[in-house]
Amino acid sequence: MKAHKETPVSLADRLLEIIRTRSKGLTLTYLSRKLKRNPEELVSCIKQLKEWGYRTDYDRSSGKVILVSAPDILSSTEIMNGLKTRIIGRQVHGYRKVKSTNDLASRLATDGIGEGCVVAAEEQTAGRGRLGRNWHSPVGVGIYTSIILRPKLRPEQAPGLSLMTALALAITVDKLLPGKVQIKWPNDLLICGKKAAGILTELSVDRGRIDYLVVGVGINVNQTGGMFPEEIKKTATSLRRTLRKKVNRVLLLQEFLQNFEREYLQYQKYQLKKSLKKLRQYSSLLGQEVAVTSGREQIRGRAVDIDSSGALVVDTGSEILIISAGEVTLRVNA
């Protein structure tokens, strides 16, 4: 055989791609011919797959290698396998540990990577939420991901993308927890009234046009109660805590990316006009007495609507205000 420059890791990836297409397995002889490698090299690759968390079986009677199970890891291989999208996730960068997926995505976007690229990580050491807050991102239990967009929209049309993302996420989680999911305007997902996910959008504008937009999403998936820091223990939750069982993060992320793509393509044509009915249904604020902090100003009143731009409509009793950004709290004893 000719010498190959292919690394053992890339060969293991190619082997995985082939054997996962045949549930009944493939023989080492066939795989050796297909990959143009000797059987000994393929046995080494099977050991590599085992180290990555894949379970394989070798049937001695038939000589076939069978993929038994895949690990629940946010790798590019797993996220892209079976993903049914046209734009979102056609490129995926998966990492074991990063400071922030949004920071990595911003660098990739600045370097010119195409729309729809997804950055995902098993752990973040400096994950960020809105208003400079940290996002607790322990290893192996959550989804920490960022999506690069290059929408043909004016910068002033971009803020609604955060609420659009929240809607795609609510639709995704609602399949597992019907009736228990709400959106807290503008970018938090609640399960049974507690925060389970957050969204951070960051925009880069060049000459009055959107150069790129990064949508960061953090989802508490398989955390147990003891995993949350003391300061958020009473207000945070996860899907696992409500379902009382672990959730496959890869399948959940794929479902979200598919819903996200559908909502995003619709948003580019209609903004939020066709999504308002669902947004109102999922809203945790409509009809509630709220306090909205925007800059140094605090507005008190009743949240009465969400408009087509994604702004919150508040009736103060003396006037109707349209609020495009702010921090909202419920006024329990108003």
C-alpha positions in Angstrom: 0.0 0.0 0.0 1.1 3.6 -0.6 2.1 5.8 2.3 -0.7 7.9 3.8 -0.4 11.3 5.5 -3.8 10.8 7.1 -3.7 10.8 10.9 -5.0 8.0 13.1 -7.7 10.3 14.4 -9.0 11.3 10.9 -8.9 7.6 9.9 -10.9 6.7 13.0 -13.4 9.4 12.0 -13.7 8.0 8.5 -14.1 4.5 9.9 -16.9 5.7 12.2 -18.7 7.4 9.3 -18.8 4.1 7.4 -19.7 1.7 10.1 -22.6 3.8 11.5 -24.3 3.5 8.1 -24.8 -0.2 8.5 -26.6 -1.3 11.6 -25.7 -5.0 10.9 -22.0 -4.2 10.6 -19.3 -4.5 8.0 -16.4 -7.0 7.8 -12.8 -5.9 8.4 -12.0 -7.2 4.9 -14.6 -4.8 3.4 -13.5 -1.9 5.6 -9.8 -2.5 4.8 -10.6 -2.4 1.0 -12.9 0.6 1.4 -10.4 2.7 3.4 -7.3 1.3 1.7 -5.7 0.3 5.0 -4.6 -3.0 6.5 -6.8 -4.7 9.2 -4.3 -4.0 11.9 -4.6 -0.2 11.4 -8.4 -0.5 11.6 -8.2 -2.5 14.8 -6.2 0.4 16.3 -8.9 2.8 15.1 -11.5 0.8 16.8 -9.6 1.1 20.0 -9.4 4.9 19.4 -13.2 5.0 19.0 -13.5 3.1 22.3 -11.4 5.8 24.0 -13.8 8.4 22.6 -16.7 6.6 24.2 -18.1 4.6 21.2 -19.1 1.0 21.8 -18.3 -1.5 19.1 -18.7 -5.2 18.8 -16.8 -7.7 16.7 -18.8 -10.7 15.6 -16.2 -13.5 15.1 -18.6 -15.8 13.3 -19.3 -13.2 10.5 -16.1 -11.1 10.9 -18.2 -8.0 11.2 -17.6 -4.8 13.1 -20.8 -3.4 14.6 -21.4 0.0 16.1 -23.4 -0.6 19.3 -23.7 2.9 20.7 -22.4 6.5 20.4 -21.5 8.8 23.3 -23.5 11.8 24.2 -20.7 14.3 23.4 -21.0 17.7 21.6 -18.4 16.8 18.9 -18.7 17.9 15.3 -19.1 14.3 14.3 -22.0 13.6 16.5 -23.8 17.0 16.0 -23.6 16.7 12.2 -24.6 13.0 12.0 -28.3 13.0 11.0 -28.7 16.7 11.3 -31.6 17.8 9.0 -30.7 21.3 8.1 -29.7 23.2 4.9 -27.7 26.1 6.5 -27.4 25.9 10.2 -24.8 23.4 11.4 -23.4 22.4 8.0 -20.1 23.4 9.6 -19.6 22.5 13.3 -16.6 23.2 15.5 -16.8 21.0 18.6 -14.5 21.5 21.6 -13.8 19.8 25.0 -13.2 23.0 26.9 -13.3 26.7 25.9 -13.5 30.0 27.6 -16.6 31.1 25.7 -18.2 29.7 22.5 -19.4 33.2 21.7 -15.8 34.5 21.7 -14.6 31.6 19.5 -17.6 32.1 17.1 -16.8 35.9 16.9 -13.2 35.2 15.9 -14.3 32.7 13.2 -16.9 35.2 11.9 -14.3 37.9 11.8 -12.1 35.5 9.8 -14.9 35.1 7.2 -16.4 31.8 8.0 -19.8 31.2 6.4 -23.3 31.6 7.8 -24.7 28.8 9.9 -21.4 27.6 11.4 -22.0 26.2 14.9 -19.5 26.3 17.8 -20.2 23.9 20.6 -18.3 22.9 23.8 -18.6 20.4 26.6 -17.4 23.0 29.1 -17.0 26.8 29.3 -14.6 28.3 31.8 -15.8 31.9 31.2 -19.3 31.5 29.7 -21.1 34.8 29.4 -24.7 35.8 29.9 -26.5 39.1 29.5 -25.4 42.3 31.3 -21.9 40.9 32.0 -23.1 37.9 34.1 -21.3 34.6 34.1 -23.0 31.5 32.7 -22.3 28.4 34.8 -21.1 25.8 32.4 -20.0 22.5 34.0 -18.5 19.8 31.9 -20.7 17.2 30.2 -24.1 18.1 31.4 -25.2 21.2 29.5 -25.4 22.5 25.9 -23.1 25.5 25.3 -23.3 26.6 21.7 -23.0 29.6 19.4 -24.4 30.1 15.9 -22.9 32.5 13.3 -25.5 34.4 11.2 -25.0 36.8 8.3 -28.6 38.0 7.9 -29.6 40.5 5.1 -31.3 42.7 7.6 -30.8 46.2 8.9 -29.0 46.5 12.3 -32.2 47.8 13.9 -34.0 44.6 12.8 -31.5 42.4 14.7 -32.8 42.6 18.3 -35.8 40.4 17.5 -33.4 37.5 16.7 -32.9 36.9 20.4 -36.6 36.4 20.9 -36.8 34.3 17.8 -34.1 32.0 19.2 -36.0 31.8 22.5 -39.1 30.6 20.5 -37.1 27.9 18.7 -35.8 26.8 22.0 -39.2 26.8 23.7 -40.7 24.7 20.8 -37.8 22.2 21.2 -38.1 21.8 25.0 -41.9 21.8 25.0 -41.8 18.4 23.2 -40.2 16.9 26.3 -42.0 19.0 28.9 -45.4 20.1 27.3 -47.0 22.9 29.2 -44.1 23.6 31.5 -42.0 25.9 29.3 -42.2 29.7 29.2 -40.2 32.5 27.7 -39.2 35.3 30.0 -38.7 38.3 27.7 -36.4 38.9 26.0 -34.1 35.9 26.2 -34.6 33.4 29.0 -36.3 30.0 29.0 -38.1 29.0 32.1 -39.2 25.5 33.2 -41.8 25.5 35.9 -40.9 29.1 36.6 -37.1 28.6 37.0 -34.4 29.5 34.5 -33.2 26.6 32.4 -31.6 28.4 29.4 -30.3 31.8 28.3 -29.5 33.5 25.1 -26.8 36.1 24.3 -26.7 37.8 20.9 -23.7 39.8 19.8 -23.7 42.0 16.7 -20.9 43.3 14.4 -21.9 46.2 12.1 -19.8 47.4 9.2 -20.8 50.6 7.3 -24.3 50.5 8.6 -24.9 46.9 7.6 -24.8 43.7 9.7 -21.4 42.0 9.1 -22.3 39.1 11.3 -24.3 38.1 14.4 -23.4 35.5 16.9 -26.3 33.8 18.8 -25.0 32.1 22.0 -27.2 29.6 23.8 -26.7 27.9 27.1 -29.1 25.2 28.2 -29.1 23.4 31.5 -29.8 19.8 30.4 -28.5 17.2 32.8 -27.5 19.2 35.9 -28.6 17.9 39.3 -29.5 20.3 42.1 -26.1 20.0 43.7 -24.3 21.2 40.6 -25.7 24.8 40.7 -23.7 27.5 42.6 -25.4 28.7 45.8 -26.3 32.1 44.3 -28.5 30.5 41.6 -29.6 27.3 43.3 -33.1 28.6 44.1 -33.8 30.2 40.7 -32.1 27.7 38.2 -33.2 24.3 37.0 -32.5 21.8 34.3 -34.5 19.5 32.0 -33.2 16.5 34.0 -34.5 17.8 37.3 -38.0 18.1 35.9 -38.1 15.0 33.8 -36.3 12.9 36.5 -34.1 11.3 33.8 -31.1 12.2 31.7 -31.6 13.8 28.2 -29.5 13.0 25.2 -27.8 16.4 24.6 -26.9 15.7 20.9 -30.4 14.9 19.9 -31.7 17.9 21.8 -29.2 20.2 20.1 -30.0 18.8 16.7 -33.8 19.3 17.3 -33.1 22.9 18.4 -30.9 23.6 15.4 -33.6 22.4 13.0 -36.3 24.5 14.7 -33.8 27.4 14.8 -33.3 27.2 11.0 -37.0 27.2 10.3 -37.7 30.2 12.5 -34.6 32.1 11.2 -35.6 31.7 7.5 -39.1 32.9 8.4 -37.7 35.8 10.4 -35.7 37.1 7.4 -38.9 37.4 5.5 -41.4 38.5 8.1 -39.4 39.3 11.3 -41.7 38.2 14.2 -45.0 38.8 12.5 -45.8 35.1 11.9 -44.4 34.1 15.3 -46.3 36.5 17.6 -49.1 34.1 18.4 -46.7 31.4 19.7 -44.5 34.0 21.5 -47.6 35.3 23.3 -48.6 31.8 24.3 -45.2 31.0 25.7 -44.7 34.4 27.5 -44.3 34.4 31.2 -44.9 38.1 31.5 -48.1 39.0 29.6 -50.8 40.1 32.0 -48.4 40.4 34.8 -47.3 43.5 36.8 -43.7 44.1 36.0 -40.8 46.4 36.7 -38.5 47.0 33.7 -35.0 48.4 34.3 -33.6 50.1 31.2 -30.4 52.0 31.8 -31.0 54.2 34.9 -34.8 54.2 34.3 -37.2 51.9 35.9 -40.7 51.4 34.4 -43.6 49.9 36.3 -46.8 48.6 34.8 -48.6 45.7 33.3 -47.0 43.8 30.4 -49.8 43.7 27.8 -48.2 42.6 24.6 -45.1 41.7 22.5 -45.1 43.6 19.2 -43.8 42.5 15.8 -40.3 43.9 16.5 -40.0 41.8 19.7 -40.5 44.8 22.0 -42.4 44.5 25.2 -45.5 46.6 25.5 -46.2 47.9 29.0 -49.2 49.8 30.3 -48.1 52.1 33.1 -51.7 53.3 33.8 -51.0 56.7 32.3 -49.4 55.7 29.0 -48.4 52.7 26.8 -44.7 52.2 26.5 -42.8 50.2 23.9 -39.6 48.8 25.5 -37.0 47.2 23.2 -34.5 46.2 25.8 -34.3 45.9 29.6 -34.2 43.7 32.7 -37.6 42.6 33.8 -38.8 41.4 37.2 -42.3 40.4 38.3 -44.0 42.7 40.9 -45.4 39.9 43.1 -47.4 42.1 45.5 -48.3 44.9 43.0 
